[in-house]
Amino acid sequence: MIFGIIVACEIGFWVAIGAGLAARYLLKAPRLGVVLLALAPVIDLVLLIATGLHLKSGANASWEHGLAAVYIGFSVAYGHRLIAWADARFAKRFAGGSIPAPLTGWAYTRKCWGDVARTLLGVAIAAGILLGLTWWVGDATRTAELQNWFGILLIVLGIDTIWAVGYTLWPKKSTATQPAGAAQR
C-alpha cells in the first residue's frame, strides 16, 4: 500500500510541476502557476501523514516506509533545484528563455560541494523522519526495518562526498574545443 502511495506522490509531484509550468508559460497565468507549484511540498506532507498513519494503525515497518522517509528528505532538499531545472527548460521551449551553460572548473566543484550540503540536508530530514516514526509508533520491534535505512543514507552521503572530493582534486574540464591554430596557454 505505501509503495503505491509513494508512486502516486512521485507522479503527483511531477504533475504539479508540469501543471504549474504549463499555467505559467502556456496559459500566461503566473499566479495559478505558483499555486500549482506550491502543491509539490503538500504532496510530501500527504506522504508523511499516510506513512505515519499506516504504521500507527498497526502495520509493521517495511522497506517502503523507509523509502517514503528518504523520498521526502530528498524531495525537500532537492525539490527547489528540480523545479528550477524544469522551469529553465520550459522557459526555453515556450518563452524564448535560455538554459545556463554547463559548469566547469571550480564553478562545477562549488556546485558539487553545494550538492553535498543538500544531500546532508536530505539525509538529516530522512533520518529525522525515520526517528520520528519510530518514536511515534513506540514499538521497536515493529519499526526495526526502519533502522536499516540509516546505513543507506550514510552510503549516499559518502558517495556524494567522494564525488565532490574527486572534482576538487580534478576539476571538470570544459568540453568546448579550441579552434584549429588557436594559441595554447
trRosetta pair geometry for C-beta under 8 A, 3 or more apart (Angstrom, degrees):
i j d omega theta_ij theta_ji phi_ij phi_ji
1 4 5.9 -58 -158 33 32 111
1 5 6.7 28 149 -16 65 105
1 54 6.7 179 96 -126 123 137
2 5 5.4 -54 -151 37 39 112
2 6 6.3 44 149 -24 69 100
2 50 7.1 155 -121 128 76 105
2 51 6.1 70 -136 -106 121 77
2 54 5.8 -166 -73 81 106 173
2 62 7.2 165 43 57 133 109
2 64 4.1 134 87 130 114 124
2 65 5.8 -22 160 -72 172 63
2 68 6.0 -80 175 -44 115 133
3 6 5.5 -48 -149 32 35 114
3 7 6.5 34 152 -17 65 103
3 64 4.5 -90 -59 -123 81 131
3 67 7.5 37 -104 67 76 142
4 7 5.7 -52 -148 37 33 111
4 8 6.2 33 152 -18 65 106
5 8 5.5 -53 -144 39 33 113
5 9 6.2 34 154 -20 66 106
5 47 6.2 149 140 -121 106 76
5 50 5.0 -149 -174 126 159 154
5 51 7.7 -166 93 -60 141 73
5 68 7.5 13 92 -103 107 125
6 9 5.8 -56 -147 37 29 110
6 10 6.4 30 153 -19 64 105
6 47 6.6 75 -100 -138 58 124
6 64 6.6 -145 -12 -166 136 91
6 67 6.1 6 -113 113 163 111
6 68 5.5 -124 -85 -90 110 80
6 71 6.0 153 -147 -9 107 166
7 10 5.7 -53 -147 35 31 111
7 11 6.4 29 154 -15 64 106
8 11 5.8 -55 -148 40 31 110
8 12 6.0 34 151 -21 65 109
9 12 5.3 -52 -141 40 32 115
9 13 6.3 44 153 -30 64 98
9 43 5.0 144 -154 167 85 103
9 44 7.2 106 -177 -85 129 38
9 46 6.5 -176 -105 82 112 107
9 47 4.5 16 -89 -67 166 120
9 71 7.4 104 94 136 128 142
10 13 5.6 -43 -149 24 31 117
10 14 6.9 19 156 -6 61 103
10 71 7.2 -87 -72 -156 99 135
11 14 6.2 -63 -154 43 32 102
11 15 6.1 33 150 -20 68 110
12 15 5.4 -54 -139 39 32 113
12 16 6.1 36 159 -22 66 104
12 39 7.7 -105 161 138 98 113
12 43 4.7 174 108 -124 120 137
13 16 6.0 -58 -153 33 24 109
13 17 6.6 19 151 -13 61 107
13 40 5.4 65 -144 -137 75 85
13 43 5.3 -155 -74 86 73 155
13 44 7.9 60 -91 -51 113 79
13 75 6.8 -107 -118 -138 149 127
13 79 7.9 -109 -158 -126 121 105
14 17 5.5 -51 -144 39 37 111
14 18 6.0 37 156 -18 68 107
15 18 5.7 -55 -141 42 29 109
15 19 5.9 27 159 -17 65 109
16 19 5.9 -55 -140 41 26 108
16 20 6.1 28 157 -21 62 110
16 36 5.6 -177 -166 169 69 76
16 37 6.7 127 148 -113 93 27
16 39 4.0 -140 -136 81 135 112
16 40 5.0 -175 96 -65 138 70
16 43 6.5 -146 -11 -28 147 133
17 20 5.7 -56 -145 37 27 112
17 21 6.3 19 159 -12 64 108
17 37 6.4 56 -113 -118 54 75
17 40 6.2 49 -59 -77 86 125
17 82 7.4 -71 -104 126 158 101
17 83 5.8 -142 -125 -111 114 80
17 86 5.5 53 162 84 127 164
18 21 6.0 -59 -145 41 28 104
18 22 6.1 29 156 -20 65 109
18 86 7.7 -95 -77 179 58 141
19 22 5.6 -53 -142 39 30 112
19 23 6.2 33 156 -21 64 104
19 36 4.6 -125 105 -172 100 144
20 23 5.8 -53 -149 34 28 110
20 24 6.3 27 152 -19 63 108
20 32 7.9 -167 -130 126 57 64
20 33 4.6 91 -176 -165 68 64
20 34 7.1 103 -154 -62 111 11
20 35 7.6 -170 -112 69 96 48
20 36 3.5 -169 -79 93 78 104
20 37 3.6 116 -160 -53 164 77
20 38 8.0 139 -104 4 138 55
20 39 7.6 -167 -55 27 118 100
21 24 5.4 -52 -144 37 35 113
21 25 6.0 0 168 8 70 112
21 33 6.6 78 -85 -146 20 113
21 37 7.6 84 -46 -76 65 107
21 86 6.2 -116 -51 135 153 106
21 87 6.1 -155 -107 -102 115 62
21 90 4.2 -120 178 -99 131 174
22 25 6.7 -70 -132 53 23 85
22 26 4.8 -22 -168 26 67 124
22 27 6.6 58 138 -7 71 99
22 33 7.9 -178 64 -105 42 95
22 90 7.9 -113 -64 -147 47 135
23 26 7.2 -34 -75 53 12 84
23 27 4.9 -34 -143 44 48 126
23 29 4.7 -65 177 72 89 103
23 30 7.7 148 124 -94 90 17
23 32 4.2 -119 180 104 141 105
23 33 4.0 -171 88 -73 102 73
23 36 5.7 131 12 11 141 142
24 27 7.7 54 12 52 14 83
24 28 7.9 23 170 -114 29 21
24 29 7.0 -92 -86 72 30 54
24 30 5.3 54 -129 -110 79 59
24 32 7.9 -157 -62 77 55 77
24 33 3.2 67 -59 -107 87 163
24 34 7.9 95 -81 -38 108 60
24 87 7.9 -10 77 -132 157 94
24 90 7.5 78 74 125 114 140
25 28 7.6 3 -175 -72 15 50
25 33 7.9 91 -11 -99 60 145
25 90 5.4 -169 -4 153 154 106
25 91 6.7 -150 -94 -92 134 50
25 94 4.1 92 156 98 130 135
25 95 5.3 -110 -136 -39 107 112
26 94 6.2 -67 -68 -162 73 152
27 32 6.9 -37 93 68 137 138
27 33 8.0 176 59 -55 106 96
29 32 4.0 10 133 28 119 119
29 33 6.2 149 97 -24 70 86
30 33 5.2 -54 -148 35 36 120
30 34 6.5 39 155 -22 68 99
31 34 5.8 -49 -152 31 34 110
31 35 6.6 33 150 -17 64 103
32 35 5.6 -53 -150 36 35 113
32 36 6.3 32 154 -16 67 107
33 36 5.9 -58 -146 39 29 108
33 37 6.2 27 156 -17 66 108
34 37 5.7 -56 -143 40 30 110
34 38 6.2 35 154 -25 64 107
35 38 5.7 -55 -151 32 29 115
35 39 7.4 43 147 -33 58 93
36 39 5.8 -37 -166 6 40 117
37 40 6.2 -23 -179 -6 51 112
37 83 6.3 87 -156 -147 115 136
38 41 6.9 -45 -173 32 54 98
38 42 7.1 56 136 -17 69 110
39 42 5.0 -60 -154 40 50 119
39 43 6.3 59 149 -31 77 96
40 43 5.9 -49 -156 24 31 113
40 44 7.3 32 148 -15 60 99
40 75 7.7 -158 164 176 97 111
40 79 5.9 152 139 -167 131 127
40 83 6.9 -126 -7 -72 169 124
41 44 5.3 -45 -156 30 46 116
41 45 6.6 49 147 -20 69 100
41 75 8.0 156 -107 134 57 108
41 76 7.3 69 -121 -104 96 77
41 79 6.9 113 -74 135 80 168
42 45 5.4 -51 -154 34 38 115
42 46 6.6 45 146 -23 66 100
43 46 5.5 -47 -151 31 36 115
43 47 6.6 36 150 -18 64 103
44 47 5.7 -55 -152 36 34 112
44 48 6.4 35 151 -20 66 105
44 71 8.0 -164 -123 121 87 87
44 72 4.9 117 -161 -132 102 86
44 75 5.2 -175 -91 99 124 139
44 76 6.5 117 -164 -60 168 86
44 79 7.8 -76 -43 -71 139 149
45 48 5.6 -52 -147 35 33 113
45 49 6.3 31 155 -16 66 106
46 49 5.9 -58 -148 39 29 108
46 50 6.2 27 155 -18 65 110
47 50 5.8 -55 -143 39 29 110
47 51 6.2 30 158 -20 65 107
47 68 5.6 -166 165 -160 108 104
47 71 6.9 -77 149 93 159 123
47 72 6.0 -167 91 -73 123 107
48 51 5.9 -56 -147 36 27 110
48 52 6.3 23 157 -14 63 110
48 68 7.5 158 -90 153 45 111
48 72 5.7 76 -68 -106 98 157
48 129 6.8 -108 -126 -135 105 124
49 52 5.9 -59 -146 40 29 109
49 53 6.1 24 159 -15 66 111
50 53 6.0 -58 -142 41 27 107
50 54 6.2 30 158 -23 63 109
50 68 7.9 -130 82 -148 95 150
51 54 5.8 -57 -149 34 27 112
51 55 6.5 19 157 -11 63 107
51 65 5.6 128 -158 -139 106 78
51 68 4.4 174 -84 113 141 156
51 69 7.2 177 152 -54 166 73
51 133 6.8 -54 132 -106 108 135
52 55 6.0 -60 -150 40 30 105
52 56 6.0 25 156 -17 67 112
52 133 6.1 -135 -102 -112 76 88
52 136 6.1 -15 -150 103 106 157
53 56 5.6 -56 -137 41 31 110
53 57 6.1 36 159 -28 65 106
54 57 6.0 -55 -150 28 25 112
54 59 5.0 -19 157 25 81 145
54 65 7.3 -151 87 -96 122 108
55 59 5.5 -87 -103 66 37 95
55 61 6.1 20 -116 -78 116 82
55 65 6.2 81 -66 -130 116 145
55 133 5.8 69 49 -171 167 105
55 136 7.5 89 95 91 123 106
55 137 4.9 -74 146 -81 112 124
55 142 7.3 134 -165 137 89 116
55 143 6.9 50 -162 -91 131 99
56 136 6.5 -58 -79 137 106 106
56 137 6.1 -138 -88 -101 57 71
58 142 8.0 -105 -166 -139 41 150
59 62 7.9 -64 157 -9 109 97
59 65 8.0 160 113 -63 121 133
59 142 7.7 122 105 -175 40 115
60 142 5.0 -126 -119 -150 66 75
60 145 7.2 90 153 -1 88 128
61 65 4.6 -97 -149 53 80 149
61 66 7.2 79 172 -40 110 85
61 133 7.4 110 -100 134 127 127
61 137 7.6 -125 -48 -13 109 171
61 142 6.1 108 -4 146 86 64
61 143 4.6 74 -15 -126 140 49
61 144 7.0 174 57 45 119 44
61 145 4.2 -166 106 53 97 107
61 146 4.9 -54 168 -37 157 93
62 65 5.7 112 51 2 58 95
62 66 7.7 -118 107 6 40 90
62 145 5.7 -25 -116 125 20 166
63 66 5.5 -56 -156 41 44 113
63 67 6.1 49 147 -25 72 104
63 145 6.4 -105 -59 171 51 121
63 148 7.5 -49 -103 76 84 134
64 67 5.4 -50 -145 35 34 115
64 68 6.5 42 152 -26 64 98
65 68 5.6 -46 -154 26 33 115
65 69 7.0 33 148 -17 61 100
65 133 6.9 168 166 165 118 161
65 145 7.1 94 51 94 114 117
65 146 6.3 -61 104 -84 113 97
66 69 5.7 -52 -155 33 38 111
66 70 6.4 33 150 -15 69 106
66 130 6.6 31 -125 -106 77 112
66 145 6.6 -123 -31 131 120 88
66 146 5.3 170 -81 -125 96 59
66 148 6.7 -54 -88 69 168 90
66 149 3.9 -172 -163 -58 125 135
66 152 7.9 93 154 41 130 140
67 70 5.6 -55 -146 40 35 111
67 71 6.0 41 153 -24 68 106
68 71 5.6 -52 -145 35 29 114
68 72 6.4 28 156 -18 63 105
69 72 5.9 -56 -150 36 29 109
69 73 6.4 30 153 -20 64 108
69 126 4.8 105 140 -156 88 74
69 129 3.9 180 -140 98 100 124
69 130 4.9 100 163 -60 169 77
69 133 6.8 -104 -76 -7 128 137
69 146 7.4 67 1 -145 150 105
69 149 6.7 93 70 134 125 167
70 73 5.7 -54 -147 36 32 113
70 74 6.3 15 162 -5 66 109
70 122 7.9 50 -164 161 62 101
70 126 4.7 39 -101 -134 48 140
70 149 6.4 -140 -52 -162 113 127
70 152 7.4 -42 -91 106 145 124
70 153 7.0 -150 -108 -83 103 93
71 74 6.4 -67 -147 45 24 98
71 75 5.9 28 156 -24 64 113
72 75 5.6 -56 -141 36 27 114
72 76 6.4 26 160 -18 64 105
72 125 6.8 -127 115 137 86 116
72 126 6.9 146 69 -95 80 71
72 129 6.0 98 72 -62 132 166
73 76 6.1 -60 -155 35 25 106
73 77 6.3 13 155 -10 64 113
73 121 7.8 174 -179 124 86 60
73 122 4.3 103 141 -173 92 64
73 123 6.6 101 159 -67 143 12
73 124 7.4 162 -149 65 119 44
73 125 3.7 161 -126 85 82 99
73 126 3.1 -71 -20 -48 155 83
73 127 7.6 71 -100 1 151 56
73 128 7.9 138 -97 39 111 88
73 129 6.5 -134 -55 9 99 126
74 77 5.5 -55 -137 44 37 109
74 78 5.5 -5 174 17 74 114
74 119 7.9 2 -113 -124 93 59
74 122 4.1 46 -91 -153 58 136
74 126 7.1 14 -27 -52 75 123
75 78 6.9 -68 -123 57 18 80
75 79 5.0 45 170 -64 60 109
76 79 6.0 -21 -115 -1 16 121
76 121 7.5 -120 105 138 98 106
76 122 6.9 161 65 -106 83 70
76 125 5.4 -154 58 -162 137 175
77 118 4.7 129 167 -179 105 79
77 119 6.9 121 145 -87 153 22
77 121 4.3 151 -113 93 112 105
77 122 3.5 -92 11 -61 151 88
77 125 6.6 -162 -43 15 101 134
78 81 5.2 -60 -164 45 66 113
78 82 5.8 69 139 -27 87 102
78 118 5.8 88 -76 164 76 130
78 122 6.6 1 -17 -70 94 133
79 82 5.7 -57 -148 35 31 111
79 83 6.3 28 157 -17 67 106
80 83 5.8 -56 -150 37 31 110
80 84 6.3 31 152 -19 66 107
81 84 5.6 -53 -145 38 33 112
81 85 6.3 38 153 -23 65 104
81 118 7.3 -3 -13 -129 141 161
82 85 5.6 -51 -148 33 31 114
82 86 6.4 26 155 -13 64 106
83 86 5.9 -56 -147 41 31 107
83 87 6.0 36 152 -25 66 109
84 87 5.5 -52 -142 36 30 116
84 88 6.5 34 157 -23 63 101
85 88 6.1 -54 -154 30 27 109
85 89 6.9 18 153 -10 61 108
86 89 5.9 -61 -153 41 34 108
86 90 6.1 33 152 -19 69 108
87 90 5.7 -55 -143 39 30 110
87 91 6.1 32 156 -21 66 107
88 91 5.7 -54 -145 36 28 112
88 92 6.4 30 154 -21 62 105
88 97 6.6 -138 -156 124 55 134
88 98 8.0 -35 -168 101 95 36
88 99 5.3 98 150 -114 116 71
88 100 6.9 -58 -148 -1 152 84
89 92 5.6 -49 -147 33 33 112
89 93 6.3 26 156 -14 64 109
89 99 6.6 30 -85 -89 62 117
90 93 5.9 -61 -147 41 30 107
90 94 5.9 -22 172 24 68 114
90 95 7.6 38 128 8 70 105
91 94 7.0 -77 -126 57 19 77
91 95 4.7 -53 -154 54 62 115
91 96 7.8 -55 162 62 72 37
91 97 3.1 17 134 13 105 151
92 95 7.7 -10 -30 54 10 71
92 96 7.6 -18 -144 174 35 9
92 97 4.8 -84 -68 77 50 82
92 98 6.2 81 -101 -110 98 18
92 99 5.4 -18 -61 -40 147 89
100 103 8.0 12 133 -48 116 81
102 108 7.9 20 158 -87 79 116
102 175 7.5 25 70 15 140 115
103 107 4.4 -129 -159 113 108 105
103 108 4.0 157 118 -75 102 75
103 111 5.5 121 69 -10 162 144
103 172 7.3 80 112 71 74 135
104 107 6.6 43 59 53 37 103
104 108 5.4 -5 -127 -20 15 125
104 171 7.4 84 164 153 66 98
104 172 5.0 -124 -142 104 62 94
104 173 6.2 5 -164 165 120 15
104 174 4.5 1 -122 -75 178 67
104 175 7.8 -158 -85 -6 132 67
105 108 6.2 120 55 18 34 96
105 109 7.2 -65 136 -3 41 101
105 171 4.8 30 -144 159 41 135
105 172 6.6 -90 -29 67 25 69
105 173 7.5 57 -65 -106 67 35
105 174 7.4 -8 -31 -44 94 86
106 109 5.0 -50 -145 37 43 118
106 110 6.2 48 154 -22 70 98
106 171 5.9 -42 -61 -122 51 141
107 110 5.9 -49 -151 33 31 111
107 111 6.6 34 148 -19 61 104
108 111 5.4 -51 -151 35 36 115
108 112 6.5 42 149 -24 66 101
108 167 6.1 -105 118 -177 99 139
108 171 6.8 126 61 -165 106 81
108 172 4.3 -33 80 35 159 128
109 112 5.5 -49 -152 31 34 115
109 113 6.7 28 152 -13 65 102
109 164 7.2 98 -161 -161 66 72
109 167 4.8 -170 -102 129 75 101
109 168 5.4 109 -153 -89 122 56
109 171 5.5 -63 -44 -114 120 90
109 172 7.4 -174 -48 8 73 89
110 113 5.8 -55 -150 39 34 107
110 114 6.4 39 149 -21 65 104
111 114 5.4 -52 -149 36 34 116
111 115 6.5 39 149 -22 64 101
112 115 5.5 -50 -154 31 33 114
112 116 6.8 39 146 -23 63 97
112 163 6.0 -144 -157 122 118 93
112 164 3.9 164 139 -110 108 77
112 167 4.9 133 -12 57 164 140
112 168 7.6 -134 81 -44 134 79
113 116 5.3 -39 -151 27 42 116
113 117 6.8 44 148 -18 63 97
113 164 5.0 111 -77 -157 59 136
113 168 7.6 67 -58 -69 110 112
114 117 5.6 -50 -154 34 37 112
114 118 6.5 37 147 -17 67 103
115 118 5.4 -51 -145 39 37 112
115 119 6.0 39 153 -21 68 104
115 160 6.0 -135 125 -166 101 116
115 163 7.7 -42 89 91 133 128
115 164 6.9 -172 63 -71 98 113
116 119 5.6 -51 -144 38 30 112
116 120 6.3 35 152 -22 63 104
116 157 7.6 80 -154 -159 76 74
116 160 5.3 160 -102 132 67 108
116 161 5.5 82 -127 -91 123 64
116 164 4.9 -44 -43 -24 126 155
117 120 5.6 -51 -148 34 31 114
117 121 6.5 34 150 -20 62 103
118 121 5.5 -52 -152 35 34 114
118 122 6.4 34 150 -18 66 104
119 122 5.5 -51 -147 38 35 113
119 123 6.2 38 152 -20 66 104
119 156 6.5 -152 -168 134 119 97
119 157 5.5 159 134 -109 115 67
119 160 4.4 118 2 55 172 173
120 123 5.6 -51 -144 37 31 113
120 124 6.2 33 154 -20 64 106
120 157 6.2 77 -87 -130 64 118
121 124 5.7 -54 -146 36 29 111
121 125 6.3 28 155 -17 64 106
122 125 5.8 -54 -145 37 30 109
122 126 6.2 27 157 -16 65 109
123 126 5.8 -57 -144 41 28 109
123 127 6.0 27 157 -18 65 109
123 153 4.6 124 -140 -179 95 109
123 154 7.6 98 -151 -73 138 41
123 156 6.8 179 -83 79 109 112
123 157 5.1 -3 -57 -61 157 121
124 127 5.8 -55 -142 39 27 110
124 128 6.2 31 155 -21 62 107
125 128 5.6 -55 -148 36 29 113
125 129 6.4 29 153 -19 64 104
126 129 5.7 -54 -149 35 32 110
126 130 6.3 33 152 -19 65 105
126 149 7.1 -119 152 148 115 127
126 153 5.8 -175 89 -103 129 129
127 130 5.6 -52 -146 37 33 113
127 131 6.3 30 155 -15 66 106
127 150 6.4 69 -117 -112 100 84
127 153 6.0 164 -62 129 97 175
128 131 5.8 -55 -145 41 30 108
128 132 5.9 31 154 -21 65 110
129 132 5.5 -55 -141 39 29 113
129 133 6.2 31 158 -20 65 104
130 133 6.0 -53 -146 35 27 109
130 134 6.5 27 153 -18 61 107
130 146 4.8 164 -157 172 95 113
130 147 7.8 137 167 -84 125 35
130 149 5.7 -156 -100 72 148 130
130 150 7.0 -163 101 -63 160 83
131 134 5.6 -55 -149 37 32 113
131 135 6.2 30 154 -17 66 107
132 135 5.7 -54 -145 39 30 110
132 136 6.0 29 157 -21 66 110
133 136 5.7 -54 -139 37 29 110
133 137 6.2 24 162 -14 65 107
133 143 6.5 170 121 -136 91 131
133 146 6.2 -171 85 -112 121 161
134 137 6.3 -59 -146 39 24 104
134 140 7.1 38 -168 -108 103 62
134 143 4.4 162 -115 132 74 151
134 146 5.7 -149 -66 75 102 146
134 147 7.8 69 -89 -61 142 81
135 138 6.9 21 173 -72 35 63
137 142 5.9 -127 154 89 137 121
137 143 5.1 147 63 -51 143 126
139 142 4.1 40 100 19 116 113
139 143 6.4 129 81 -4 66 94
140 143 6.2 -74 -138 53 29 93
140 144 6.3 62 158 -68 66 81
141 144 5.9 -14 -149 -27 31 115
143 146 4.9 -22 176 13 84 123
143 147 7.7 98 131 -28 77 85
144 147 5.9 -42 -170 12 49 116
145 148 6.1 -38 -173 11 49 115
146 149 6.0 -44 -174 15 51 116
147 150 6.1 -32 -172 4 53 112
148 151 6.5 -52 -174 31 49 108
148 152 7.0 44 139 -14 72 109
149 152 5.2 -56 -152 40 49 115
149 153 6.1 55 150 -26 75 101
150 153 5.7 -50 -150 33 32 114
150 154 6.6 32 152 -17 63 104
151 154 5.7 -55 -150 36 34 110
151 155 6.4 36 151 -21 66 103
152 155 5.6 -51 -149 33 34 113
152 156 6.5 35 153 -19 65 103
153 156 5.8 -53 -150 35 32 111
153 157 6.4 29 153 -14 65 107
154 157 5.7 -54 -146 41 33 110
154 158 6.1 38 153 -24 66 107
155 158 5.5 -54 -146 36 30 114
155 159 6.4 30 156 -20 65 103
156 159 5.9 -52 -147 34 29 109
156 160 6.5 26 155 -15 63 107
157 160 5.8 -57 -149 39 31 110
157 161 6.2 32 153 -21 66 108
158 161 5.6 -56 -147 37 30 111
158 162 6.3 31 155 -19 66 104
159 162 5.7 -52 -147 35 31 111
159 163 6.4 38 151 -23 63 104
160 163 5.5 -49 -152 31 33 118
160 164 6.6 30 152 -16 64 104
161 164 5.8 -55 -151 37 34 109
161 165 6.3 34 151 -19 67 105
162 165 5.6 -52 -144 37 33 112
162 166 6.3 40 153 -25 64 104
163 166 5.8 -55 -154 31 27 115
163 167 6.7 12 156 -5 63 106
164 167 6.1 -61 -148 44 32 101
164 168 6.3 39 150 -27 66 104
165 168 5.4 -52 -148 31 33 116
165 169 6.4 24 156 -12 66 105
166 169 6.1 -62 -151 41 28 103
166 170 6.2 -34 170 42 67 99
167 170 6.6 -71 -120 74 32 63
167 171 6.1 60 -179 -117 71 41
167 172 5.8 -12 -139 -32 110 89
168 171 7.6 13 -137 -71 16 72
178 182 4.1 -120 166 58 115 142
178 184 7.3 177 43 -86 171 81
179 182 4.9 105 62 -40 74 115
